[in-house]
């Protein structure tokens, strides 16, 4: 034989298919006519295309190794046109320049399923201390009739007679560069390489059906709105009975009638009359841990807060709990009985507060002062 295809690609006779492909891609990037328009380089490019067509095809390579002429047996397309041989592997040239390898061979009918998500409503005390919940999910599961195969019982998938199991069909067209071979998924088997003559009547050949089931979910202490709990393998089963995706349980904490949550702290407001604020009192409060007495000390002002340490929500990551903050609101009576009004007037006289002068703090101007400043442009 006049041409040593192994020498053309710069590989040994014991080179693997992967080594042959790498050598071709390297040379194609260097010698492609778009990169190097030199006529000698173009002739060299035709040679490496012809060599790769032979050495990348196991049947042609066997004929070549035995001393035959594989290109003449294939119709002489490679020897005559030069470019036709290499462009029979057009995707390899594209891969050499753009780094995109086409996925050859039939694609699997079995694929991983999608993830699923469900929202779960819980109470504040359940979020604070953790709980266990039973949830119902409606997802795709493996079809028990065909065990995920997609074929009716007693039948099986058969090799596609159009692509002969390759999952793709090839088409040769002519261009200014010569013959160009392109491949596309087989229209008969959609690229799977097999067809199912008799689909399963239960799942219509998909290998999965929808089913409602009950799962038990453990809710850790300290979860908050938007917290997602991952249940691996509890999502949608994939086509062809493929592995299931994951199920995510998103927590939604219901509003509490008394407490407002801010992080791991709880806040609430207690309203007491002005006499209780002046004299002091004890108020019972139903906390997450039971009833506790709130000690309102004498002289407590409206807006002050009373902290109860360690009575909040459990820290999700770490030890301990947040605090419970009780905000005090002092209520002033809007209507007094004559006797009550007389008592308050006597108290005001004793305290010298019959005509009290308001105490203004910096930044707390009266209405007329603010208007004056506005007109003066301050």
Long-range contacts (C-beta under 8 A, 24 or more apart in sequence): 1-64, 1-67, 1-69, 3-47, 3-50, 3-51, 5-50, 5-51, 5-54, 5-55, 5-64, 6-51, 6-55, 8-47, 8-48, 8-50, 8-51, 9-48, 9-51, 9-52, 9-55, 11-55, 13-65, 15-55, 17-56, 20-52, 20-55, 20-56, 21-52, 21-56, 21-92, 24-48, 24-51, 24-52, 24-56, 24-89, 24-92, 24-96, 25-92, 25-95, 25-96, 26-96, 28-86, 28-92, 28-93, 28-96, 28-97, 29-96, 29-97, 32-93, 32-96, 32-97, 43-82, 45-86, 46-82, 46-83, 46-85, 46-86, 47-82, 48-86, 49-78, 49-82, 49-83, 49-85, 49-86, 49-87, 50-78, 50-79, 50-82, 50-85, 50-86, 52-85, 52-86, 52-89, 52-92, 53-78, 53-85, 53-86, 53-88, 53-89, 54-78, 54-85, 56-89, 56-92, 77-179, 81-178, 81-179, 82-178, 83-177, 83-178, 83-179, 84-178, 84-179, 84-180, 84-181, 87-177, 87-178, 87-179, 87-180, 87-181, 88-172, 88-179, 88-181, 89-181, 90-180, 90-181, 90-182, 91-183, 102-183, 104-168, 104-183, 105-166, 105-167, 105-168, 105-193, 106-163, 106-165, 106-166, 106-167, 106-168, 106-189, 106-191, 106-192, 106-193, 106-194, 107-167, 107-191, 107-192, 107-193, 108-192, 108-240, 109-150, 109-157, 109-192, 109-194, 109-207, 109-239, 109-240, 110-148, 110-207, 110-238, 110-239, 110-240, 110-241, 110-242, 111-238, 111-239, 111-240, 111-242, 112-238, 112-242, 112-243, 112-244, 112-245, 113-140, 113-208, 113-235, 113-236, 113-237, 113-238, 113-239, 113-242, 113-243, 113-244, 113-245, 114-235, 114-236, 114-238, 114-245, 115-235, 115-236, 115-245, 115-246, 115-247, 115-248, 116-234, 116-235, 116-236, 116-245, 116-246, 116-247, 116-248, 117-228, 117-247, 117-248, 117-249, 117-250, 118-247, 118-248, 118-249, 118-250, 119-249, 119-250, 119-252, 120-217, 120-219, 120-249, 120-250, 120-251, 120-252, 121-252, 121-253, 121-254, 122-219, 122-223, 122-251, 122-252, 122-253, 122-254, 123-253, 123-254, 123-256, 124-253, 124-254, 124-256, 124-259, 124-261, 124-288, 124-313, 125-288, 126-219, 127-219, 127-221, 127-222, 127-223, 127-224, 127-251, 127-253, 127-313, 128-221, 128-222, 128-288, 128-312, 128-313, 128-314, 128-321, 129-221, 129-288, 129-314, 130-218, 130-219, 130-220, 130-221, 130-222, 130-223, 130-314, 131-219, 132-216, 132-217, 132-218, 132-219, 133-216, 133-217, 133-219, 134-214, 134-215, 134-216, 134-217, 135-214, 135-215, 135-216, 135-217, 135-249, 136-212, 136-213, 136-214, 136-215, 137-212, 137-213, 137-214, 137-215, 137-234, 137-247, 138-210, 138-211, 138-212, 139-210, 139-211, 139-213, 139-234, 139-235, 139-236, 139-237, 139-244, 139-247, 140-208, 140-209, 140-210, 140-211, 140-236, 140-237, 141-208, 141-209, 141-210, 141-211, 141-213, 141-237, 142-207, 142-208, 142-237, 142-241, 143-200, 143-202, 143-203, 143-206, 143-207, 143-208, 143-209, 143-241, 144-202, 145-200, 145-201, 145-202, 145-203, 146-200, 146-202, 146-203, 146-207, 147-241, 148-207, 148-208, 148-237, 148-240, 148-241, 148-242, 149-200, 149-207, 149-240, 149-241, 150-196, 150-199, 150-200, 150-203, 150-205, 150-206, 150-207, 150-240, 150-241, 151-196, 151-198, 151-199, 151-200, 151-205, 152-198, 152-199, 152-200, 152-201, 153-200, 155-196, 155-197, 155-198, 157-194, 157-195, 157-196, 158-194, 158-195, 158-196, 158-197, 159-193, 159-194, 160-186, 160-188, 160-189, 160-192, 160-193, 160-194, 160-195, 161-188, 162-186, 162-187, 162-188, 162-189, 163-188, 163-189, 163-193, 165-193, 165-194, 166-193, 167-191, 167-192, 167-193, 206-239, 206-240, 207-239, 207-240, 207-241, 207-242, 208-237, 208-238, 208-239, 208-240, 208-241, 215-247, 217-249, 219-251, 220-316, 221-313, 221-314, 221-316, 222-264, 222-313, 222-314, 222-315, 222-316, 222-317, 223-251, 223-253, 223-316, 224-251, 224-253, 224-261, 224-316, 225-251, 225-252, 225-253, 226-250, 226-251, 227-251, 227-316, 258-286, 259-288, 259-324, 261-313, 263-313, 263-322, 264-312, 264-313, 264-314, 264-315, 264-316, 264-321, 264-322, 265-312, 265-313, 265-322, 265-323, 265-324, 265-325, 266-311, 266-312, 266-313, 266-322, 266-323, 266-324, 266-325, 267-324, 267-325, 267-327, 268-324, 268-325, 268-326, 268-327, 269-326, 269-327, 269-328, 269-329, 270-294, 270-296, 270-326, 270-327, 270-328, 270-329, 271-329, 271-330, 271-331, 272-296, 272-300, 272-328, 272-329, 272-330, 272-331, 273-330, 273-331, 273-333, 274-330, 274-331, 274-332, 274-333, 277-301, 277-302, 277-328, 277-330, 285-326, 287-311, 287-324, 288-324, 294-326, 296-328, 300-328, 300-330, 301-328, 301-330, 302-328, 302-329, 302-330, 303-327, 303-328, 303-329, 304-328
